[in-house]
Amino acid sequence: MTTQDAAARHDDRWTVRVATLDELDARTAYEAWRLRQDVFVVEQECAYPDLDGRDAEPTARHVVLLDGARDGRVVATARVLDDGDVQRIGRVVCHPDVRGSGASGVLMRAAVEVATAAAPQADVVLGAQSPLTGFYGRFGFVPDGPEYLEDDIPHTPMRLRRRPDGGTGVVS
């Protein structure tokens, strides 16, 4: 999926936008990083450098979920990074107003599609907050190492393994 393909993808409620940092308009970028700050730094009380330089990498893709019922407000976001031998999904976050609405599933399906389009045969990895391993498991991710603490929150490394033909073996 190219950024242009995803930019106009809609369902009944959500619009998925995929873009590099340079392709994001200023308001969308601001809302995405504000959402990350509000949830990770304020709600979850994790003081960490969210703006770590990776958002600006030329191969970094930002998956942004816009709410059509609320004037296109950013309600969820994730980023997909190219780590060479794997694609990495991170900074997955939904606004509290849309939790439980299906928004997170739309976001994750789009993020996996973006990772797959970038490197069809590369595994996709993420660091899941441990209580969410079941959620990520619905997309084919499996635990891939011991649990660890990040900002005093238990996390589990997870991996979506690819078959040699580029498929996942996951039926969605």
Phi, psi and omega per residue, in radians:
M1 nan 2.140 3.066
T2 -1.475 2.899 3.131
T3 -1.089 -0.581 3.137
Q4 -1.197 -0.657 3.127
D5 -1.085 -0.743 -3.046
A6 -1.425 -0.370 -3.029
A7 -1.029 -0.518 -3.061
A8 -1.964 0.248 -3.099
R9 -1.366 2.226 -3.094
H10 -2.251 2.725 2.804
D11 -2.194 -2.818 -3.044
D12 -1.082 -0.614 -3.063
R13 -2.043 -0.574 -2.963
W14 -1.916 2.598 2.945
T15 -2.026 2.227 3.088
V16 -1.698 2.247 3.091
R17 -2.133 2.292 3.097
V18 -2.117 2.263 -3.085
A19 -2.758 2.700 2.919
T20 -1.337 2.979 3.105
L21 -1.008 -0.744 -3.109
D22 -1.164 -0.393 3.131
E23 -1.561 -0.256 3.124
L24 -1.324 2.407 3.009
D25 -1.317 2.772 -3.035
A26 -1.031 -0.733 -3.103
R27 -1.138 -0.752 -3.140
T28 -1.136 -0.768 3.107
A29 -1.057 -0.791 3.131
Y30 -1.027 -0.833 -3.112
E31 -1.125 -0.656 3.128
A32 -1.141 -0.825 -3.129
W33 -1.255 -0.534 3.053
R34 -1.133 -0.725 3.101
L35 -1.084 -0.797 3.107
R36 -1.033 -0.770 3.121
Q37 -1.090 -0.837 -3.102
D38 -1.038 -0.690 -3.092
V39 -1.491 -0.965 -3.025
F40 -1.265 -0.833 -3.040
V41 -1.442 -0.797 -3.063
V42 -1.512 -1.062 -3.074
E43 -1.098 -0.819 -3.090
Q44 -1.586 -0.018 3.063
E45 0.966 0.815 3.121
C46 -1.972 1.741 3.103
A47 -1.421 1.820 -3.113
Y48 -2.607 2.791 -3.134
P49 -1.380 1.522 -3.133
D50 -1.027 -0.740 3.115
L51 -1.452 1.521 -2.989
D52 -1.722 0.123 -3.132
G53 1.610 -0.314 -3.080
R54 -1.348 -0.424 3.111
D55 -1.044 -0.528 -3.067
A56 -1.587 -0.049 3.117
E57 -1.034 2.457 -3.084
P58 -1.040 -0.480 -3.132
T59 -1.652 -0.059 3.111
A60 -1.235 2.295 3.086
R61 -2.045 2.332 3.133
H62 -1.797 2.164 3.111
V63 -1.769 2.055 -3.051
V64 -2.131 2.291 3.106
L65 -1.827 2.110 -3.125
L66 -1.856 2.452 -3.122
D67 -1.649 1.951 -3.129
G68 -1.154 -0.426 -3.139
A69 -1.391 -0.173 -3.078
R70 -2.231 0.852 3.074
D71 0.961 0.636 3.068
G72 1.262 0.410 3.138
R73 -1.118 2.465 3.062
V74 -1.229 2.100 -3.138
V75 -2.018 -0.183 3.101
A76 -2.822 2.692 3.110
T77 -2.745 2.726 3.043
A78 -2.645 2.826 3.032
R79 -2.212 2.600 3.125
V80 -2.080 2.141 -3.094
L81 -1.990 2.565 3.063
D82 -1.666 1.885 3.132
D83 -1.737 0.431 3.108
G84 1.528 -1.461 -3.103
D85 -1.506 -0.220 3.109
V86 -2.408 2.786 2.959
Q87 -1.743 2.418 -3.073
R88 -2.073 2.150 3.036
I89 -1.709 2.297 -3.133
G90 -2.671 3.138 -3.138
R91 0.898 0.719 3.138
V92 -1.396 2.113 -3.055
V93 -2.658 2.446 3.040
C94 -2.125 2.496 3.056
H95 -1.116 2.492 3.130
P96 -0.942 -0.531 -3.123
D97 -1.133 -0.401 -3.071
V98 -1.958 0.040 3.101
R99 -1.103 2.343 -3.114
G100 1.496 0.041 -3.092
S101 -1.694 -0.109 -3.037
G102 1.715 -0.105 -3.114
A103 -1.059 -0.706 -3.097
S104 -1.133 -0.610 3.087
G105 -1.166 -0.739 3.091
V106 -1.063 -0.782 3.140
L107 -1.062 -0.836 -3.097
M108 -1.182 -0.694 3.093
R109 -1.040 -0.740 3.135
A110 -1.154 -0.730 -3.138
A111 -1.104 -0.732 3.107
V112 -1.134 -0.694 3.090
E113 -1.070 -0.723 -3.140
V114 -1.127 -0.789 3.124
A115 -1.092 -0.711 -3.133
T116 -1.157 -0.735 3.130
A117 -1.118 -0.626 -3.104
A118 -1.262 -0.638 -3.081
A119 -2.681 1.468 -3.005
P120 -0.992 -0.496 -3.095
Q121 -1.776 -0.043 -3.124
A122 -1.448 2.445 3.006
D123 -1.107 2.737 3.080
V124 -2.016 2.296 -3.101
V125 -2.148 2.786 3.039
L126 -2.778 2.814 3.023
G127 -1.881 1.815 -3.066
A128 -1.548 2.401 2.905
Q129 -1.049 2.228 -2.939
S130 -0.903 -0.668 3.099
P131 -1.115 -0.226 -3.091
L132 -1.777 0.180 -3.123
T133 -1.085 -0.592 3.097
G134 -1.133 -0.693 3.091
F135 -1.046 -0.888 -3.125
Y136 -1.173 -0.503 3.084
G137 -1.053 -0.514 3.114
R138 -1.118 -0.310 -3.136
F139 -1.805 0.172 3.083
G140 1.681 0.002 3.129
F141 -1.334 2.472 3.098
V142 -2.223 2.619 3.077
P143 -0.967 2.497 -3.031
D144 -2.448 0.769 3.129
G145 2.582 3.060 -3.098
P146 -1.283 2.654 3.064
E147 -1.085 2.575 3.120
Y148 -2.460 2.818 3.079
L149 -1.705 2.304 3.000
E150 -2.273 2.048 -3.075
D151 0.948 0.720 3.121
D152 1.126 0.289 3.083
I153 -1.987 2.193 3.108
P154 -1.120 2.305 3.113
H155 -2.203 2.667 3.090
T156 -2.192 2.174 3.044
P157 -1.196 2.380 -3.118
M158 -2.306 2.687 -3.074
R159 -2.447 2.386 2.961
L160 -1.779 1.852 -3.065
R161 -1.428 2.460 3.130
R162 -1.790 2.496 2.991
R163 -1.344 2.838 3.132
P164 -0.997 -0.463 -3.135
D165 -1.479 0.077 3.115
G166 1.639 -0.138 3.121
G167 -1.446 3.012 -3.126
T168 -1.886 -0.328 -3.015
G169 1.402 0.001 -3.127
V170 -1.644 2.326 3.072
V171 -1.731 2.164 -3.137
S172 -1.975 nan nan
